[in-house]
């Protein structure tokens, strides 16, 4: 593989590792938020109307920003009937074929995410709740997470092509 591809793979893997490790910590923010909401309701009799939505937004961020890191680590669920019996080169060739479908799907999601984020920004879209937060920040995070997942899928494609050719990228 060319040096440009190696640099791309190294940069994307490093960036997604950093973002993924940041996203892992969002679970603690979510837990603290839920504890605050419970404490506020039980001890002070003042329920917090924004806590449930905010925790949902954090959960979306947790999943979508952590997804590329999960793909990088090979932590996604895989249907394994025959896959584990294949050689490393044949597994890589199979992955090259299947990652193309994943990339197409992510491309469609990214296109829809950009359109939805643009709409939310242009029309100041708000959620239909008593808190009524603007929707563009969570939609922007979702679109960014999908974009990172697409970059990671391209990185996985390059790595699998290299393995299938018998020259893995270090």
C-alpha positions in Angstrom: 0.0 0.0 0.0 1.1 3.5 -0.7 2.4 5.8 2.0 -0.7 8.1 1.6 -3.0 5.2 2.4 -0.8 4.2 5.4 -0.9 7.8 6.6 -4.7 7.9 6.2 -5.2 4.7 8.1 -2.9 5.8 10.9 -4.6 9.3 11.2 -8.2 7.9 11.1 -7.4 5.2 13.6 -5.7 7.6 15.9 -8.4 10.2 15.7 -11.2 7.7 16.2 -9.4 6.1 19.1 -9.2 9.6 20.8 -12.9 10.3 20.0 -14.0 6.8 21.2 -12.1 7.1 24.5 -13.8 10.5 25.0 -17.2 9.0 24.2 -16.6 6.2 26.7 -16.6 8.8 29.5 -20.0 10.2 28.4 -21.6 7.3 30.3 -20.3 8.8 33.6 -21.8 12.2 32.6 -25.1 10.5 31.8 -25.1 8.6 35.2 -24.3 11.9 37.1 -27.1 13.6 35.2 -29.6 10.9 36.1 -28.5 10.9 39.8 -28.9 14.6 39.9 -32.4 14.3 38.4 -33.4 11.6 41.0 -31.9 13.6 43.9 -33.6 16.7 42.8 -37.0 15.0 42.6 -36.6 12.9 45.8 -34.9 15.3 48.2 -36.1 18.7 47.0 -39.4 17.9 45.3 -38.3 19.7 42.2 -38.2 17.4 39.1 -35.8 18.4 36.4 -37.8 18.4 33.1 -34.7 18.4 30.8 -32.8 15.5 32.4 -34.4 12.7 30.4 -33.9 14.4 27.0 -30.4 15.4 27.8 -29.5 11.8 28.8 -31.0 10.6 25.5 -28.9 13.1 23.6 -25.8 11.9 25.6 -26.7 8.3 24.8 -26.9 9.1 21.1 -23.5 10.8 21.3 -22.1 7.8 23.3 -23.2 5.3 20.6 -22.4 7.3 17.5 -19.1 8.7 18.6 -18.0 5.4 20.0 -19.1 3.3 17.0 -16.0 4.0 14.9 -13.7 3.0 17.8 -15.8 -0.1 18.3 -15.3 -1.0 14.6 -11.6 -0.3 14.9 -11.3 -2.7 17.9 -13.4 -5.4 16.2 -16.1 -5.2 18.9 -19.1 -5.1 16.6 -21.4 -8.2 16.6 -20.6 -10.5 13.7 -22.7 -13.4 12.4 -20.1 -16.2 12.5 -21.2 -19.4 10.8 -18.3 -20.0 8.5 -16.2 -16.8 9.0 -14.0 -18.2 11.8 -13.0 -21.2 9.7 -11.6 -19.1 6.9 -7.9 -18.2 6.6 -6.9 -14.6 7.5 -6.6 -13.7 3.8 -10.0 -15.1 3.0 -11.6 -13.3 6.0 -10.1 -10.1 4.7 -11.4 -10.7 1.2 -14.9 -11.4 2.6 -14.6 -8.2 4.7 -13.6 -6.2 1.6 -16.8 -7.3 -0.1 -19.1 -6.7 2.9 -17.6 -3.3 3.9 -18.7 -1.9 0.5 -22.3 -2.4 1.6 -21.6 -0.8 5.0 -20.0 2.2 3.2 -23.0 2.6 0.9 -25.3 2.5 3.9 -23.2 5.0 5.8 -23.1 7.3 2.7 -26.9 7.3 2.6 -27.1 8.0 6.3 -24.5 10.8 6.0 -26.5 12.4 3.2 -29.7 12.2 5.3 -27.9 13.4 8.4 -26.4 16.5 6.6 -29.9 17.3 5.2 -31.6 16.9 8.5 -29.0 19.0 10.4 -29.2 21.7 7.7 -33.0 21.7 8.1 -32.8 21.9 11.9 -30.3 24.8 11.7 -32.2 26.7 9.1 -35.6 26.5 10.7 -34.4 26.5 14.3 -36.1 23.2 14.9 -37.0 22.4 18.5 -38.1 19.2 20.2 -41.8 19.1 21.1 -41.4 18.9 24.9 -41.7 21.3 27.8 -37.9 21.9 27.6 -38.0 22.4 23.8 -34.2 22.2 23.1 -32.9 23.0 19.7 -32.3 19.9 17.6 -29.4 21.0 15.5 -26.6 20.2 18.1 -27.6 16.6 18.5 -28.2 16.2 14.8 -24.7 17.7 14.2 -23.2 15.2 16.6 -25.1 12.4 14.9 -23.9 13.4 11.5 -20.3 13.8 12.7 -20.4 10.3 14.3 -21.7 8.8 11.0 -18.9 10.7 9.1 -16.3 9.2 11.5 -17.8 5.8 11.0 -17.5 6.2 7.2 -13.9 7.2 7.6 -13.3 4.2 9.8 -15.0 1.9 7.3 -12.7 3.2 4.5 -9.7 2.6 6.8 -11.0 -1.0 7.4 -11.3 -1.4 3.7 -7.7 -0.4 3.1 -6.5 -2.7 5.9 -8.5 -5.6 4.6 -7.2 -5.1 1.0 -3.7 -5.1 2.4 -4.3 -8.3 4.4 -6.0 -10.0 1.4 -2.9 -9.1 -0.7 -0.7 -10.6 2.0 0.9 -7.3 3.0 -0.9 -6.1 6.1 -0.6 -2.4 7.2 1.2 -2.2 10.5 
